[in-house]
Amino acid sequence: MLRHLYFELFIALRYLRGAQGREEGRRFLRFITYIAIGGVTVGVAALLLALSIVHGFSQEIEAKLTGFGAHVQVENLRDAPLAEASWMEAVLQRMPGVRTVRPVIQEFVLIRRSRREVDGVALWGSPTLPAYLQQHLVAGTASFAPDSLGRPGLIIGRQLAEQLGLRPGHLVTLFSMRHLPTGTRPRVRVRQFYIAGLYETLLADFDHLYVFTSLEAARALLAYGPDEVTRFDLTLQDVQEASHIARQIEEYFGLPVIARTIYEVFRNLFAWVRLQESIIPLVISIIVIVAAFNMLAMLLMVVLEKTREIGILASMGASQQRLQRLYLILGLLTGTIGTLLGELLALGLALLQQQLGIIPLPAEAYYMRTAPVALHAVDFILVAFVTILLCGLASFVPARIAARMNPIQVIRFH
């Protein structure tokens, strides 16, 4: 097959090299050839960068939310503690696809440093600080170990710490009125904690809301039973199986136990991410389509410039099919060069962004300070295939025009 294309490929390469010639009359042809290649390069690079940033943004948001809520949350539909927590934890740990099971006690409490510095927060008790938050500690330690006077450690968000004027080592008081027996008079439960560390994930609402301590300290403050928890947070081997595993859990335990996936717990945030994933690449892909039209215009100019050569080739015996293949190959070569340059440019800029963070983002709007990048080989392969295909389709019209020229009239005209 390739042996039959040597002639067309040879002439197409001569045309591309000819666009770099010294003749004054070919300067414009040389210019539009560069424009066509540059248009494909910019379009491919922009589309790949957009896809990489959108994928990176989705992964980063999912990692942040998983750090607070895991892949699946198992809780009581009646807004009450789960009893027999030890048995439930053992059952959940044995389920296929489950990687880790974390018991959590969580209730709303008041945090006070002084009479004027009071705020409402969600107290989160767990055996250890979630691994994601350990990676985002900005001060102190991740330990809940009590101090010399038996006061348990508390880890809070930096935004909350700045609001209350707190630093590691400072003391705070937590107040709770939860889980009182029906018919009894409300009684405030109070306990003093020391600030063990500060974390920052840039999820402003979460950093301000959640404070973390040990499971034992939360159980004592909130008056939970020795085998009671608010919920279980599950991380899975494959997050795509979250819905399936959640259904299995509900079928096994029955009501009032329910299981919610991370996509259900944070439905609005993920809907926002999915919207960006669908719109941004669609808008950027218009650049590639425009580049394909530039390719069509460039090839039409080549046909006009090379009219005499087309007539000579036809008079020497080149068939219409060969002339048509010649311009199709010329368009595919130009598109391939632009695509390869665009992919190299996108790869270089993406790696530069990963290392230096040259594209900043407002943290209050996007929950991160620089645009995240996630490179997917499938994106590069698919974009290259579609772009070269579009360039080939754009080459079809000029190729048909060149193939249908009458060689005698063309030579006589020139």
Residue, then its C-alpha position, 0 to 999 in steps of 0.5 A: m500500500l505504501r509503495h503506491l503512495y511514494f509518488e504522492l508522498f514525494i510531491a507532497l513533501r516537495y510542496l511543503r519544502g517548496a513553501q520555504g523557497r526563496e521566490e518572492g511569489r511564494r511568500f504569501l503561500r509560505f505565510i499561510t502554511y505557517i498559519a495553518i500549522g500554527g492554528v492546529t498547534v495552538g488548537v491542539a495545545a489549548l484543548l489538551l491543556a483544558l482537558s488536563i486542567v479539568h481532569g486535575f481539578s476533578q481529581e483534586i476536588e475529589a481528593k479533598l472531599t474524600g479527605f472529609g467524607a471518604h467514598v461511602q458513609v454508613e449512618n443511621l437514617r433516624d439521625a441517631p448513633l449506630a449501636e453495636a459499632s464493633w460488630m458493624e465495623a468487622v462486617l464492613q471490613r470483610m466486604p469485597g472492595v472495601r479498603t479501610v473502615r473508619p468509625v466517626i463520632q460527629e456532632f455540632v458543638l460550640i468552641r470558645r476561647s474567651r467570652r467574646e470569641v465563640d463559634g459553632v463547629a462540627l466536632w469530628g472524633s476518629p481514631t486518627l486524623p484522616a491521612y489527607l488532612q495529615q498531608h495538609l497540616v500547616a502547624g503543630t502535629a497530627s496527634f490527639a494525645p492528651d497533655s500532662l493535665g489530661r486535656p485531649g488534643l484538638i486539630i482545627g482549620r487555619q481559617l477558624a484559628e485566625q478568626l479566634g486568634l488560636r495557635p498550637g498550644h492554646l486552650v479552648t472549651l467545647f460545649s455540647m447538649r447532644h444525646l440527652p435522655t427523653g424527658t430529662r432536663p437539658r444539661v450542658r457538657v463541657r470539656q477543655f482541649y488544647i490546640a494540637g495542630l492546624y490544617e488547611t485544605l482551601l475548602a473554606d467552608f470545611d476548614h472553618l467548620y470541622v475540628f478533629t479529636s480522638l474517638e474517646a474524647a468525642r465520646a466522652l464530651l457527646a455522651y455516646g455509649p462505649d459501642e456507639v458511633t455516628r457513622f462509618d467512613l469507608t474508602l474503597q479499592d475502586v471509587q467507581e464501585a461506590s454505588h454498588i457497594a453502598r447498595q450491598i451495605e443497605e441490603y445487608f443491614g437493612l433500615p435504619v442503616i443507610a449508605r451514601t456515596i461521596y457523590e451523593v453527600f457532596r452532590n452540588l460540588f460534583a455537579w459543578v465539577r461535571l459542568q466544567e468537564s463538559i463545557i470547557p473542552l467543548v468551547i476550546s474544541i472550537i479552536v481545533i475546528v477553526a484550525a481545520f478551516n484554516m487548513l482548507a483555505m491553505l490548501l486552496m491557496v496551494v492549488l491556485e499557486k500550483t495550478r501549472e504544476i498540476g497541469i504538468l503532472a496530469s499531462m504526464g499521466a498522473s490520474q485524478q485519483r493520484l492528484q486527489r491523494l496528493y492533496l489529501i496527503l499534503g493536508l494530513l502531513t500539515g495536520t500531523i505536523g501541527t498536531l505533534l507540535g501542539e502535543l509537545l507544547a501542551l506536554g511542556l506547559a503541563l509539566l511546567q504548571q505541575q512544577l512551578g504553578i504558573i497559572p494561579l487561581p483564586a482560592e476562595a472560588y476554586y478551593m486551590r491556589t494554582a490550576p491542577v494538571a492531570l495528564h491522561a494518555v487517552d486524551f493525547i491519543l484521541v485529540a491527535f486522531v480527531t484533529i488529523l481526521l478533521c484535517g484530512l476531511a478539510s483537505f478533501v475539497p481542495a483535493r477534488i478541485a485539483a483532481r478535476m482540473n483539465p490539464i490542457q486548459v491549465i497549461r494553455f492558460h499559463 
